Amino acid sequence: MIRSMTGFARRERQGPWGTLVCELRTVNHRYLEISLRLPDDLKALDNDVRQTITAALRRGKVDANLYLKSSAGTQQSIEIDTALLDQLAARVTEVRSRLADTAQPNALDLLRWPGVIRNADIDAKPVLAAALDVLKEALTELNDTRHREGQRIRELLLSRCVAMRAQVQNVKTRLPEISQRLRDRIVERIAQLGVTPDQERLEQELVLYTHKMDVDEEMDRLTAHLDEVTGVLDSSEPAGRRLDFLMQELNREANTLSSKSQDTETTRAAVDMKVMIEQMREQVQNVE
């Protein structure tokens, strides 16, 4: 079953560390392109997040955003590096003695020294594990959304295929009539010239001309391509690139039909087919 490349998902999870939020947005793209934003607390997950997304999605431009919001009223513990503070105080005392400075060092200035105050170490494993779980939940929601959108695209493509089959059948039904009309027109024009043609040579030329204008082969190829489109739509594998190729083939056959047409109704059918193929192609651009 086909999936769309467009979707959005958002998942949250709360814990003693705060609230984890994961947002995923995807749009159509030729390949899988991941744009990832992680806070410093979750930077260690960069590779794991990318691998998880790659395992769940095949194509599309993915904007992934994971962030951690601290709970309201939560106080973060801090620690003082006493060893660094002692070294710093000793150096200050040494400098004061050399300069004969009797001023006492400001305690706040010492605390502002880089590394003296630091956040207390916390166990990051639960947060990282929860972040991956939230990501997986968001990916499941995203794929469900893309699947539902893909089903709508599938129904649209199938309806266009049915309409094109009707056009193909209509043209094929009228082929003998068109062929006979072409023969009658040529014979009539020759009669208007008032000459007596060589009947054997005339028949040969009529056969060659009719063969040149014959579109039965194009009709068969159009039918075969439409059968292939229907089969691909029911496949479990990503179908976007194959459908895009089939749209090119359908358009090529419709163009050939239009160029060979010697009949107004056939030309109109070819134009209608090209319109439907273009509508299908626009939808296929969004299929994974």
C-alpha positions in Angstrom: 0.0 0.0 0.0 1.4 3.4 -0.9 2.2 6.2 1.6 2.3 9.9 1.1 5.5 11.8 1.9 3.6 14.6 3.6 2.8 14.3 7.3 3.1 15.7 10.8 3.3 14.1 14.2 3.8 15.3 17.8 4.3 13.3 20.9 5.0 14.2 24.6 6.2 12.3 27.6 6.6 13.6 31.2 9.0 12.4 33.9 11.0 13.6 36.9 13.3 15.3 34.4 10.5 17.4 32.8 8.6 17.0 29.6 10.0 15.5 26.4 8.5 16.7 23.2 9.1 15.3 19.7 7.8 17.0 16.5 8.2 15.5 13.0 7.3 17.2 9.8 7.8 15.6 6.3 7.4 16.9 2.8 8.1 15.3 -0.6 11.7 14.9 -1.7 13.6 12.7 -4.1 15.5 11.0 -1.4 15.4 10.7 2.4 16.9 13.9 3.9 16.9 14.4 7.7 17.1 17.8 9.3 17.6 17.2 13.1 17.5 19.6 16.0 18.5 18.3 19.5 19.2 20.2 22.7 22.6 19.8 24.4 21.1 17.3 26.9 20.2 14.9 24.0 23.1 15.4 21.7 24.3 11.9 22.5 21.3 10.5 20.6 22.1 12.1 17.3 23.2 8.9 15.6 20.5 6.7 17.2 17.8 9.2 16.1 18.9 9.3 12.5 19.1 5.4 12.4 15.6 5.2 13.9 14.1 7.6 11.3 15.9 5.9 8.5 14.5 2.5 9.5 10.9 3.9 9.5 10.9 6.2 6.4 12.2 5.6 2.9 11.8 9.0 1.2 11.0 12.6 2.0 12.5 15.7 3.7 12.2 15.2 7.4 12.3 18.0 10.0 12.8 16.3 13.4 12.8 18.4 16.6 13.4 16.8 20.0 13.5 19.1 23.1 13.3 18.8 26.8 11.3 21.3 29.0 12.0 21.4 32.7 9.1 20.9 35.0 7.7 24.1 36.6 9.2 24.7 40.0 12.0 22.2 39.4 15.2 23.3 41.0 18.4 22.0 39.4 21.2 21.1 41.8 24.5 22.7 41.5 28.0 21.7 42.7 31.1 23.7 43.5 34.5 22.4 42.4 36.2 22.9 45.7 39.6 21.8 44.3 39.5 24.4 41.6 38.2 27.0 44.1 41.2 26.2 46.5 43.7 26.6 43.6 42.1 29.8 42.5 42.1 31.3 46.1 45.7 30.3 46.5 46.7 32.1 43.3 44.8 35.2 44.3 46.6 35.2 47.7 49.9 34.8 45.9 49.2 37.7 43.6 48.0 39.9 46.5 51.2 39.3 48.4 53.4 40.2 45.4 51.4 43.4 44.8 51.1 44.2 48.5 47.3 44.4 48.0 45.3 44.2 51.2 41.9 44.1 49.6 40.0 40.9 50.2 38.9 38.9 47.1 35.3 39.0 46.2 33.6 35.7 46.7 31.2 36.2 43.8 34.1 36.9 41.5 35.6 33.6 42.4 32.4 31.8 41.8 32.1 33.3 38.4 35.3 31.7 37.3 34.6 29.1 34.6 34.2 25.6 36.0 33.9 26.6 39.7 30.1 26.2 39.6 28.6 23.3 37.6 25.4 21.5 37.4 25.2 18.4 39.5 25.7 15.2 37.5 22.4 13.4 36.8 21.7 10.0 35.4 21.0 10.7 31.7 20.1 7.2 30.7 16.4 7.4 31.6 16.0 10.7 29.7 17.8 9.3 26.6 15.7 6.1 26.7 12.5 8.1 27.0 13.5 10.3 24.2 13.9 7.4 21.8 10.6 6.0 22.9 8.9 9.3 22.2 10.6 9.4 18.8 9.3 5.9 17.9 5.8 6.9 19.0 5.9 10.0 16.8 7.2 8.0 13.9 4.3 5.5 14.3 1.8 8.4 14.3 3.6 10.0 11.3 3.4 6.8 9.3 -0.3 6.4 10.1 -0.9 9.9 8.8 1.1 9.3 5.7 -0.7 6.0 5.1 -4.1 7.6 5.3 -3.0 10.3 2.9 -1.5 7.6 0.7 -4.9 5.8 0.5 -6.6 9.0 -0.7 -3.9 9.4 -3.4 -4.4 5.7 -4.3 -8.1 6.2 -4.8 -7.5 9.2 -7.0 -5.0 7.4 -9.1 -7.3 4.4 -9.5 -10.2 6.6 -10.6 -8.0 8.2 -13.2 -6.9 4.7 -14.4 -10.5 3.7 -14.8 -11.3 6.8 -16.8 -8.2 6.3 -19.0 -9.2 2.6 -19.7 -12.6 3.9 -20.8 -10.9 6.3 -23.3 -8.6 3.6 -24.6 -11.5 1.2 -25.1 -13.5 3.9 -26.9 -10.6 4.5 -29.3 -10.0 0.8 -29.9 -13.7 0.3 -30.7 -13.6 3.0 -33.3 -10.4 1.9 -35.0 -12.0 -0.1 -37.8 -14.4 2.7 -38.5 -11.6 5.3 -38.7 -9.5 3.0 -40.9 -12.4 2.5 -43.3 -13.1 6.2 -43.3 -9.5 7.0 -44.3 -9.6 4.5 -47.2 -12.9 5.9 -48.4 -11.5 9.5 -48.3 -8.4 8.6 -50.3 -10.4 6.7 -52.9 -12.8 9.6 -53.2 -10.0 12.1 -53.8 -8.5 9.9 -56.5 -11.9 9.7 -58.2 -12.1 13.5 -58.1 -8.9 13.7 -60.0 -10.5 11.7 -62.9 -7.7 9.2 -63.2 -7.8 5.4 -63.1 -5.2 4.2 -60.6 -3.4 0.8 -60.6 -5.6 -1.1 -58.2 -2.8 -3.3 -56.9 -0.5 -0.3 -56.3 -3.4 1.6 -54.7 -4.1 -1.2 -52.3 -0.4 -1.4 -51.4 -0.4 2.4 -50.7 -3.6 2.2 -48.7 -2.2 -0.6 -46.6 1.0 1.4 -45.9 -0.9 4.5 -45.1 -3.3 2.7 -42.8 -0.4 1.0 -41.0 1.3 4.3 -40.5 -1.8 5.8 -39.0 -2.6 2.7 -36.9 -2.6 3.2 -33.1 -3.6 -0.2 -32.0 -0.1 -0.9 -30.7 -0.2 2.3 -28.6 -3.5 1.2 -27.2 -2.1 -2.1 -26.1 0.9 -0.4 -24.4 -1.4 2.1 -22.7 -3.4 -0.8 -21.3 -0.3 -2.6 -20.2 1.0 0.5 -18.4 -2.3 1.0 -16.7 -2.3 -2.6 -15.5 1.2 -2.0 -14.1 0.1 1.1 -12.3 -2.8 -0.8 -10.7 -0.4 -3.6 -9.6 2.2 -1.1 -8.1 -0.6 0.6 -6.1 -1.3 -2.7 -4.4 2.4 -3.4 -3.7 3.8 -3.4 -0.2 7.1 -1.7 -1.4 7.6 2.0 -1.8 6.1 2.8 -5.2 6.8 6.5 -5.8 9.8 6.2 -8.2 8.2 3.4 -10.2 4.9 5.3 -10.5 6.8 8.3 -11.7 8.5 6.2 -14.5 5.1 4.8 -15.5 3.6 8.3 -15.8 6.4 9.1 -18.3 5.6 6.0 -20.3 1.9 6.8 -20.3 2.5 10.3 -21.4 4.8 9.1 -24.2 2.1 6.7 -25.6 -0.6 9.5 -25.3 1.6 11.8 -27.3 2.2 9.2 -30.0 -1.6 8.6 -30.2 -2.1 12.3 -30.6 0.5 12.7 -33.3 -0.9 9.7 -35.3 -4.5 10.7 -34.9 -6.5 11.4 -38.1 -9.8 11.7 -36.3 -11.2 14.5 -34.1 -12.6 12.1 -31.5 -9.3 10.3 -31.2 -7.4 13.6 -30.8 -9.8 14.7 -28.1 -9.4 11.3 -26.3 -5.6 11.8 -26.4 -5.8 15.3 -25.0 -8.1 14.0 -22.2 -5.6 11.2 -21.4 -2.7 13.7 -21.2 -4.7 15.9 -18.8 -5.4 12.8 -16.5 -1.8 11.7 -16.7 -0.6 15.1 -15.6 -3.1 15.0 -12.7 -1.7 11.6 -11.8 1.9 12.8 -12.1 1.3 15.6 -9.7 -0.1 13.2 -7.1 2.7 10.7 -7.7 5.3 13.3 -6.8 4.1 13.0 -3.2 4.2 9.2 -3.0 6.9 7.6 -1.0 
